[in-house]
Amino acid sequence: MKKLLFLIALIISISHLKAQDTLNYELVDAFRIDKKFSPEILNYLIKKGELTKSEVDEQMLNIFQSVYVIDIFYPENLNQNGIYRFGRITSHGDVSLLIKSEDQIEIINNLNYEEIQKKVGNFLQQESNEFDDPTIKNYQEALNNWFVNRSY
């Protein structure tokens, strides 16, 4: 009986460790941009084949348990201007990028390296009153990390 209880406790702790290793705090409440932008983001993911329209229709409001939008360097940011990564919460999903400024978003993932660098540079320059030099540097480093493996 003791061996059985020990084995059960071990299985529970191992599964708990696996859950901690694969799901971090950033993804628990990860749709961090105003929901009014969700149609544009969901339609982009449907067009890319990451989601299907029927999945969105079936899950309705629960779709946000499957999709994340999170700042590439400041995951604690909630609906603030910045550069965000987004995608489907899966082990092998693609990670896309968007820029959020004021009351709009622009998906930039479908551009080439130079175009993305230019868009981000323009965005950071336009928002220079909001972002200080260390923040700009952090965004640029996070963007470079994303370019390296497209899953950051």
C-alpha positions in Angstrom: 0.0 0.0 0.0 2.8 2.4 0.9 4.5 1.7 -2.5 1.2 2.4 -4.3 0.8 5.7 -2.5 4.4 6.6 -3.2 4.0 5.7 -6.9 0.8 7.9 -7.1 2.5 10.8 -5.4 5.5 10.5 -7.7 3.3 10.4 -10.8 1.4 13.5 -9.6 4.6 15.4 -8.9 6.1 14.4 -12.3 3.0 15.5 -14.2 3.0 18.8 -12.1 6.7 19.4 -13.1 5.9 18.7 -16.7 3.1 21.2 -16.6 5.3 23.8 -15.0 8.0 23.2 -17.7 5.5 23.6 -20.6 3.2 26.3 -19.3 4.6 29.4 -17.8 2.8 32.3 -16.1 2.9 34.4 -19.3 0.5 32.1 -21.1 -2.1 31.7 -18.3 -3.8 35.0 -19.1 -2.1 35.6 -22.4 -4.5 37.5 -24.7 -3.2 40.8 -23.6 -4.5 43.1 -26.3 -8.0 44.5 -26.3 -10.4 41.9 -27.5 -11.6 44.3 -30.2 -8.5 43.3 -32.2 -9.3 39.6 -31.9 -11.2 39.3 -35.3 -8.1 40.5 -37.2 -5.8 38.2 -35.2 -8.1 35.2 -35.5 -8.7 35.8 -39.2 -4.9 35.9 -39.7 -4.5 32.6 -37.9 -7.3 31.0 -39.9 -5.8 32.2 -43.1 -2.4 30.7 -42.1 -4.1 27.4 -41.2 -3.2 27.7 -37.5 -7.0 27.7 -36.6 -10.1 26.7 -38.5 -13.3 28.8 -38.6 -15.2 25.8 -37.1 -12.8 25.8 -34.1 -13.5 29.4 -33.5 -17.2 28.9 -33.9 -17.3 25.9 -31.6 -15.2 27.4 -28.9 -16.7 30.9 -29.1 -15.3 32.8 -26.1 -13.1 29.9 -25.0 -10.9 30.4 -28.1 -8.7 32.7 -26.0 -7.6 29.6 -24.1 -6.0 28.5 -27.4 -4.5 31.8 -28.7 -2.0 34.1 -27.1 -0.9 37.6 -27.8 1.9 38.8 -25.6 4.5 41.5 -25.6 7.9 40.2 -27.0 9.9 41.7 -24.1 7.5 42.9 -21.4 5.0 40.0 -20.9 3.4 41.9 -18.0 2.2 44.6 -20.4 -1.6 44.7 -20.8 -2.9 46.3 -24.0 -0.1 48.9 -24.2 1.7 50.1 -27.3 4.4 47.7 -28.2 5.6 44.7 -30.3 3.7 41.6 -29.6 4.1 37.9 -30.6 1.0 35.9 -31.1 -0.1 32.4 -32.2 -1.8 29.3 -31.1 -0.8 27.8 -27.8 0.6 24.5 -29.1 4.0 22.8 -28.8 4.9 23.4 -32.5 2.9 26.4 -33.5 4.3 29.4 -35.4 4.9 32.6 -33.7 3.8 35.8 -35.5 4.4 39.4 -34.8 2.3 42.5 -34.6 2.8 46.1 -33.7 0.2 47.8 -31.5 0.1 51.6 -31.4 -2.8 53.7 -30.1 -6.0 52.2 -31.4 -4.7 49.9 -34.1 -2.6 46.8 -34.7 -0.5 45.9 -37.7 0.5 42.3 -38.3 4.1 42.3 -39.6 5.0 38.7 -39.6 4.4 38.3 -43.3 7.1 40.8 -44.3 10.8 40.0 -45.0 13.6 40.8 -42.5 14.4 44.2 -43.8 10.7 45.3 -44.0 10.1 44.1 -40.4 13.2 45.9 -39.2 12.1 49.1 -40.9 8.5 48.9 -39.6 9.8 48.3 -36.1 12.4 51.1 -36.4 9.7 53.5 -37.6 7.3 52.4 -34.8 10.0 52.8 -32.1 10.9 56.2 -33.5 7.3 57.4 -33.6 6.8 56.2 -30.1 10.0 57.7 -28.7 8.2 59.8 -26.2 6.7 56.6 -24.8 9.8 54.3 -24.9 13.2 55.2 -23.4 16.5 54.1 -24.8 16.8 50.9 -22.7 13.2 49.9 -23.7 14.0 50.5 -27.4 17.2 48.4 -27.0 15.2 45.6 -25.2 12.7 45.5 -28.0 15.4 45.4 -30.7 17.1 42.5 -28.8 13.8 40.6 -28.4 13.1 41.1 -32.1 16.6 39.8 -33.0 15.9 36.7 -30.9 12.6 36.2 -32.7 14.4 36.3 -36.0 16.9 33.7 -34.9 14.3 31.0 -34.2 10.8 32.4 -35.0 9.5 30.9 -31.8 10.6 33.4 -29.2 
